[in-house]
Amino acid sequence: MPGSTEAQVARLDERLNSIERLLATVVDEMKSASESRKKVYEVQEATARDLIHIGHRLEAVEKEVTTIRPTSEEYLQMRERVRGAGTFGYWLFRIGGVVLSAAAGFGAAYTWLTGRPPP
């Protein structure tokens, strides 16, 4: 046999130590991978909770919008009425100016033609 039993036991011991170190490394990597997966799951759970919270808040906002919709529609109708009244007032003022200008012109023409003020 090419070596003594003690040499063979020593080589076998070295190989077993090498395998033991390799297994320790694999176990450490598995632990870190497990912790990493645990963190990912925790982040996913937190995200799910946040999404549920956002969903509840969105439902509340939708309810509020539905509640104030008649008021906002009434506001828009009133705004259109005010805009129409403003346009009406603008044209009424313009027509009044034309009527007053015409009356002043007739009065001036009457005074110029007759030489006396209008009655």
DRENDO-1510 file (C-alpha; in Angstrom, 1 decimal, always signed):
<recs>
REC; n; res; u; v; w
REC; 1; MET; +0.0; +0.0; +0.0 .
REC; 2; PRO; +1.2; +3.4; -0.9 .
REC; 3; GLY; +1.2; +5.0; +2.5 .
REC; 4; SER; +0.7; +4.2; +6.1 .
REC; 5; THR; -2.6; +4.1; +7.7 .
REC; 6; GLU; -1.8; +7.3; +9.7 .
REC; 7; ALA; -1.1; +9.2; +6.5 .
REC; 8; GLN; -4.4; +8.0; +5.0 .
REC; 9; VAL; -6.3; +9.0; +8.1 .
REC; 10; ALA; -4.6; +12.4; +8.0 .
REC; 11; ARG; -5.6; +13.0; +4.4 .
REC; 12; LEU; -9.1; +11.8; +5.1 .
REC; 13; ASP; -9.2; +14.2; +8.1 .
REC; 14; GLU; -8.1; +17.1; +5.9 .
REC; 15; ARG; -10.7; +16.2; +3.3 .
REC; 16; LEU; -13.4; +16.0; +6.0 .
REC; 17; ASN; -12.2; +19.4; +7.4 .
REC; 18; SER; -12.4; +20.9; +3.9 .
REC; 19; ILE; -15.9; +19.5; +3.4 .
REC; 20; GLU; -16.9; +20.8; +6.9 .
REC; 21; ARG; -15.7; +24.3; +5.9 .
REC; 22; LEU; -17.5; +24.1; +2.6 .
REC; 23; LEU; -20.7; +23.0; +4.4 .
REC; 24; ALA; -20.3; +25.9; +6.9 .
REC; 25; THR; -20.0; +28.3; +4.0 .
REC; 26; VAL; -23.1; +26.9; +2.4 .
REC; 27; VAL; -25.0; +27.1; +5.7 .
REC; 28; ASP; -24.0; +30.7; +6.1 .
REC; 29; GLU; -25.1; +31.5; +2.6 .
REC; 30; MET; -28.4; +29.8; +3.2 .
REC; 31; LYS; -28.9; +31.8; +6.4 .
REC; 32; SER; -28.2; +35.1; +4.6 .
REC; 33; ALA; -30.5; +34.1; +1.7 .
REC; 34; SER; -33.2; +33.2; +4.2 .
REC; 35; GLU; -32.8; +36.6; +6.0 .
REC; 36; SER; -32.9; +38.3; +2.6 .
REC; 37; ARG; -36.1; +36.5; +1.6 .
REC; 38; LYS; -37.5; +37.4; +5.0 .
REC; 39; LYS; -36.8; +41.1; +4.5 .
REC; 40; VAL; -38.3; +40.9; +1.0 .
REC; 41; TYR; -41.5; +39.3; +2.4 .
REC; 42; GLU; -41.6; +42.0; +5.1 .
REC; 43; VAL; -41.3; +44.7; +2.5 .
REC; 44; GLN; -44.0; +43.1; +0.4 .
REC; 45; GLU; -46.3; +42.9; +3.5 .
REC; 46; ALA; -45.7; +46.6; +4.3 .
REC; 47; THR; -46.4; +47.5; +0.7 .
REC; 48; ALA; -49.6; +45.5; +0.8 .
REC; 49; ARG; -50.7; +47.3; +4.0 .
REC; 50; ASP; -49.9; +50.7; +2.4 .
REC; 51; LEU; -51.9; +49.8; -0.7 .
REC; 52; ILE; -54.9; +48.8; +1.4 .
REC; 53; HIS; -54.6; +52.1; +3.3 .
REC; 54; ILE; -54.4; +54.0; +0.1 .
REC; 55; GLY; -57.4; +52.1; -1.2 .
REC; 56; HIS; -59.4; +53.1; +1.9 .
REC; 57; ARG; -58.4; +56.7; +1.6 .
REC; 58; LEU; -59.3; +56.7; -2.1 .
REC; 59; GLU; -62.8; +55.3; -1.2 .
REC; 60; ALA; -63.2; +58.1; +1.3 .
REC; 61; VAL; -62.2; +60.7; -1.3 .
REC; 62; GLU; -64.7; +59.2; -3.8 .
REC; 63; LYS; -67.5; +59.4; -1.2 .
REC; 64; GLU; -66.6; +63.0; -0.5 .
REC; 65; VAL; -66.6; +63.9; -4.2 .
REC; 66; THR; -69.9; +62.2; -4.7 .
REC; 67; THR; -71.3; +64.2; -1.7 .
REC; 68; ILE; -70.1; +67.6; -2.9 .
REC; 69; ARG; -70.9; +67.0; -6.6 .
REC; 70; PRO; -74.4; +68.7; -6.5 .
REC; 71; THR; -72.8; +71.7; -4.8 .
REC; 72; SER; -70.1; +71.9; -7.4 .
REC; 73; GLU; -72.6; +71.5; -10.3 .
REC; 74; GLU; -74.7; +74.3; -8.7 .
REC; 75; TYR; -71.6; +76.5; -8.5 .
REC; 76; LEU; -70.9; +75.9; -12.2 .
REC; 77; GLN; -74.5; +76.8; -13.1 .
REC; 78; MET; -74.3; +80.0; -11.0 .
REC; 79; ARG; -71.0; +80.9; -12.6 .
REC; 80; GLU; -72.6; +80.6; -16.0 .
REC; 81; ARG; -75.5; +82.7; -14.9 .
REC; 82; VAL; -73.2; +85.4; -13.6 .
REC; 83; ARG; -71.2; +85.3; -16.8 .
REC; 84; GLY; -74.5; +85.7; -18.8 .
REC; 85; ALA; -75.6; +88.6; -16.5 .
REC; 86; GLY; -72.2; +90.3; -17.0 .
REC; 87; THR; -72.5; +90.0; -20.8 .
REC; 88; PHE; -76.1; +91.3; -20.6 .
REC; 89; GLY; -75.0; +94.2; -18.5 .
REC; 90; TYR; -72.2; +95.0; -20.9 .
REC; 91; TRP; -74.5; +95.2; -23.8 .
REC; 92; LEU; -77.1; +97.1; -21.8 .
REC; 93; PHE; -74.5; +99.7; -20.9 .
REC; 94; ARG; -73.4; +100.0; -24.5 .
REC; 95; ILE; -77.0; +100.4; -25.8 .
REC; 96; GLY; -77.6; +103.0; -23.0 .
REC; 97; GLY; -74.5; +104.9; -24.1 .
REC; 98; VAL; -75.7; +104.9; -27.7 .
REC; 99; VAL; -79.2; +106.1; -26.6 .
REC; 100; LEU; -77.8; +108.9; -24.5 .
REC; 101; SER; -75.4; +109.9; -27.3 .
REC; 102; ALA; -78.3; +110.0; -29.7 .
REC; 103; ALA; -80.4; +112.1; -27.3 .
REC; 104; ALA; -77.5; +114.5; -26.8 .
REC; 105; GLY; -77.0; +114.7; -30.5 .
REC; 106; PHE; -80.7; +115.4; -31.1 .
REC; 107; GLY; -80.7; +118.0; -28.4 .
REC; 108; ALA; -77.6; +119.7; -29.9 .
REC; 109; ALA; -79.2; +119.6; -33.3 .
REC; 110; TYR; -82.4; +121.1; -32.1 .
REC; 111; THR; -80.6; +123.8; -30.3 .
REC; 112; TRP; -78.5; +124.6; -33.4 .
REC; 113; LEU; -81.5; +124.6; -35.7 .
REC; 114; THR; -83.9; +126.6; -33.5 .
REC; 115; GLY; -81.4; +128.7; -31.5 .
REC; 116; ARG; -83.1; +127.8; -28.2 .
REC; 117; PRO; -82.7; +124.8; -25.8 .
REC; 118; PRO; -85.0; +121.8; -26.2 .
REC; 119; PRO; -88.2; +121.8; -24.1 .
</recs>
